[in-house]
Amino acid sequence: MKTILVPVGPSKNATSHLQYAIDFAKAFGAKVYVVQIYNVYTKAGTMIKIDHILERESMAFLESHVATVDKKGVEVITRTFKGELIDTLEEVCKALKVDLIILEPRTTSSKEEVYLGKTSGKIVKRTQIPVLIVPEGYIYKPIVKILLALKSAVIKKEGVLKPLIAIKDKFKAVVNILLVKTPHHLEGDFEINDELKRIITNTTISERPTTFQAVLEHYKENNPDLLCVVRRKRGFFSKLWEKDTILKKDFHANKMPVLVLSGLK
């Protein structure tokens, strides 16, 4: 894991979040891109060109933001981009060869009851880039125990486990897998391939309507430092993702980081 991207919004948690990202990057010897994506909405009859003004203000904001943290020798690069959030983010990540996005649950929302705000929800839901969601005010610490929750262990996409394996290897973490048998369970869903088998310490099988419900029932007994789930069209956050926002009351395991891998298939 060599390149980490941190999208920045005007949240009150932005400084502590960036500090976590830098501390995390230092453990891997990675560089950090701190980025802000802005869009321009023009008004009929407007003559003033404001692109350069927004770009200048955005860059000034990023530079002042980075100045508030301890970089600890990590290479931190600021960049601004104009465009639609998701398309631009995916293009940027591809161009910069980003391995992981470290994301605040709320980049703009000030509502305390919200776990995953609209902007963060869009990034998690609509991209295929691995994302690490870090709780507000969370202080960096080594990851000792990981809970991986899946309703299907079938892997068809190459390299999808790379972020998980990198974290496990760096911290010598224990990976426990929770296999969830849902009403849509298919024969062969729990056949674990050799790559995944090599990193697993313990296996638990749970029969529940959704992966989400199984995690809420089992995460306390596992007491993980990191929850790892897979991005699917009807996956972990599927019921909650009818809207991009997720409330804390609906996800009360919101005090630990969540690693969201791109789809396995």
C-alpha positions in Angstrom: 0.0 0.0 0.0 1.9 3.0 -1.3 -0.7 5.7 -2.2 -3.5 6.9 0.1 -6.1 9.6 -0.8 -7.9 11.7 1.7 -10.9 13.7 0.4 -11.4 16.8 2.6 -14.6 18.7 3.4 -15.4 21.5 5.9 -16.1 19.1 8.8 -15.1 19.8 12.4 -13.3 16.4 12.5 -11.1 17.1 9.5 -7.9 17.7 11.4 -8.0 14.6 13.6 -9.1 12.6 10.5 -6.1 13.8 8.5 -3.8 13.1 11.4 -5.1 9.5 11.5 -4.5 9.1 7.8 -0.9 10.4 8.1 -0.2 8.0 11.1 -1.7 5.1 9.1 0.3 6.0 6.0 3.5 6.3 8.0 3.1 2.6 9.1 3.1 1.6 5.4 5.6 4.1 4.1 2.9 5.5 1.9 2.4 9.0 0.5 -0.9 10.9 1.1 -2.8 12.9 -1.4 -5.1 15.4 0.3 -7.7 16.5 -2.2 -10.8 18.6 -2.6 -13.2 18.3 -5.5 -15.3 21.3 -6.4 -18.0 21.9 -9.0 -19.1 25.0 -10.7 -22.8 25.8 -11.1 -23.4 28.7 -13.5 -26.3 31.1 -13.3 -28.0 32.3 -16.5 -26.6 35.7 -17.5 -23.5 35.4 -15.2 -20.4 37.0 -16.8 -17.8 36.4 -14.1 -15.5 33.5 -14.5 -15.0 31.9 -11.0 -13.1 28.7 -11.8 -9.7 30.2 -10.9 -11.2 31.8 -7.8 -12.6 28.5 -6.5 -9.4 26.7 -7.3 -7.3 29.2 -5.5 -9.6 29.2 -2.5 -9.7 25.4 -2.4 -5.9 25.1 -2.6 -5.5 27.7 0.2 -7.9 25.8 2.3 -6.0 22.5 1.8 -2.6 24.0 2.5 -3.8 25.6 5.7 -5.5 22.4 6.7 -2.3 20.3 6.2 -0.4 22.9 8.3 -2.5 21.9 11.3 -1.2 18.3 11.5 2.1 16.6 12.3 3.3 15.1 9.0 5.8 12.8 10.8 8.0 12.7 7.7 5.1 11.4 5.5 5.0 12.9 1.9 1.7 14.9 1.9 0.5 16.3 -1.4 -2.4 18.7 -1.9 -4.5 18.7 -5.0 -7.8 20.4 -6.2 -10.0 19.1 -9.0 -13.0 20.4 -10.7 -15.8 18.1 -11.7 -18.6 15.8 -10.6 -17.6 14.1 -7.3 -17.7 10.3 -8.2 -16.5 10.5 -11.8 -13.7 12.9 -10.9 -12.7 10.9 -7.8 -12.5 7.6 -9.8 -10.4 9.4 -12.5 -8.1 10.9 -9.9 -7.6 7.6 -8.1 -6.8 5.8 -11.4 -4.3 8.5 -12.5 -2.6 8.6 -9.1 -2.7 4.8 -8.7 -4.4 5.2 -5.3 -4.5 2.0 -3.2 -6.9 3.2 -0.5 -9.2 6.1 0.3 -9.3 7.1 4.0 -12.7 8.7 4.5 -14.5 10.6 7.2 -18.0 9.4 7.9 -19.2 13.0 7.6 -17.2 15.3 5.4 -19.8 18.1 5.5 -22.8 17.1 7.7 -23.1 18.7 11.1 -25.9 16.4 12.2 -24.7 14.4 15.2 -27.2 11.6 14.6 -25.6 10.9 11.2 -23.0 8.1 10.9 -22.4 8.2 7.2 -23.2 11.5 5.6 -24.4 12.1 2.0 -21.0 12.8 0.4 -19.2 10.0 2.2 -22.1 7.7 1.5 -21.9 8.4 -2.2 -18.2 7.6 -2.3 -18.6 4.4 -0.4 -21.6 3.3 -2.4 -20.9 4.4 -5.9 -17.1 3.9 -6.4 -15.1 0.7 -6.7 -12.1 2.0 -4.8 -11.2 0.4 -1.5 -12.3 2.7 1.3 -11.4 2.9 5.0 -14.1 4.7 7.0 -12.6 6.1 10.2 -14.9 7.1 13.1 -14.9 10.8 14.2 -12.1 11.6 16.6 -10.6 8.1 16.3 -6.9 8.0 17.3 -4.5 5.8 15.3 -3.5 2.5 16.9 -2.2 -0.7 15.4 -4.9 -3.1 14.1 -4.7 -6.4 16.1 -8.0 -8.1 15.2 -10.0 -7.9 12.0 -13.6 -9.2 11.5 -14.3 -10.0 7.8 -18.0 -10.4 7.1 -19.2 -12.1 3.9 -22.3 -13.8 2.6 -20.3 -15.3 -0.2 -16.6 -16.1 -0.2 -16.4 -16.6 -3.9 -13.7 -14.4 -5.4 -13.5 -13.8 -9.1 -11.9 -10.4 -9.2 -8.1 -10.4 -9.1 -6.3 -8.4 -6.3 -9.5 -7.5 -4.4 -8.1 -8.7 -1.1 -4.9 -6.6 -1.4 -5.8 -3.9 1.1 -6.9 -6.5 3.7 -3.8 -8.6 3.2 -1.6 -5.5 3.4 -3.1 -4.5 6.7 -3.0 -8.0 8.1 0.7 -8.4 7.2 1.8 -5.0 8.4 0.2 -5.4 11.8 0.4 -9.2 12.0 -3.3 -9.0 12.7 -5.7 -11.9 13.3 -8.4 -12.2 10.7 -11.7 -13.9 11.8 -14.3 -14.5 9.1 -18.0 -14.3 9.6 -19.8 -16.2 6.9 -23.5 -15.2 6.7 -26.1 -17.7 5.4 -28.9 -15.5 4.1 -32.1 -16.6 2.4 -30.3 -16.0 -1.0 -27.5 -18.5 -0.1 -26.2 -20.5 -2.9 -24.3 -23.8 -2.9 -20.6 -23.0 -3.0 -20.9 -19.6 -1.4 -18.8 -20.7 1.6 -16.1 -22.3 -0.4 -13.0 -20.4 0.6 -10.1 -20.1 -1.9 -6.5 -20.6 -1.0 -5.7 -16.9 -0.9 -8.4 -16.2 1.6 -7.8 -19.4 3.5 -4.2 -18.4 4.2 -5.1 -15.2 6.1 -8.0 -16.6 8.2 -7.6 -17.6 11.8 -11.2 -18.5 12.9 -14.4 -19.0 11.0 -18.0 -18.4 12.3 -21.1 -19.3 10.3 -24.3 -17.3 11.1 -27.7 -17.7 9.6 -29.4 -14.3 9.4 -31.5 -12.3 6.9 -28.6 -10.0 6.1 -24.8 -9.7 6.6 -25.5 -6.4 8.4 -27.7 -8.1 11.0 -25.1 -10.8 11.5 -22.4 -8.2 12.1 -24.5 -6.3 14.7 -25.0 -9.6 16.6 -21.4 -10.9 16.4 -19.1 -7.9 16.4 -19.0 -7.5 20.2 -17.9 -11.1 20.9 -15.2 -10.6 18.3 -14.2 -7.2 19.6 -12.3 -6.2 16.4 -10.1 -3.2 15.7 -11.3 -3.2 12.1 -14.5 -4.5 10.4 -14.0 -5.5 6.8 -17.0 -5.8 4.4 -17.4 -6.0 0.7 -19.1 -3.5 -1.6 -22.0 -5.2 -3.4 -25.0 -3.9 -5.2 -27.1 -5.5 -2.5 -24.4 -5.9 0.1 -23.6 -4.9 3.7 -25.2 -1.5 3.7 -27.8 -2.4 1.1 -31.0 -1.8 3.2 -29.5 1.5 4.5 -28.2 2.6 1.2 -31.7 3.3 -0.3 -30.4 6.8 0.6 -26.7 7.8 0.8 -27.0 8.8 4.4 -26.8 6.3 7.3 -27.8 7.1 10.8 -25.8 6.1 13.9 -28.9 4.5 15.4 -29.0 2.1 12.5 -25.3 1.2 12.7 -24.4 1.1 16.4 -21.0 -0.6 15.6 -19.9 2.9 14.5 -16.9 3.2 16.9 -14.5 1.1 14.8 -12.9 1.7 11.4 -14.6 -0.1 8.5 -12.7 -1.3 5.5 -14.9 -1.6 2.4 -13.4 -3.7 -0.3 -14.4 -3.5 -4.0 -16.8 -6.3 -5.1 -15.3 -9.8 -5.1 -17.0 -10.8 -8.3 
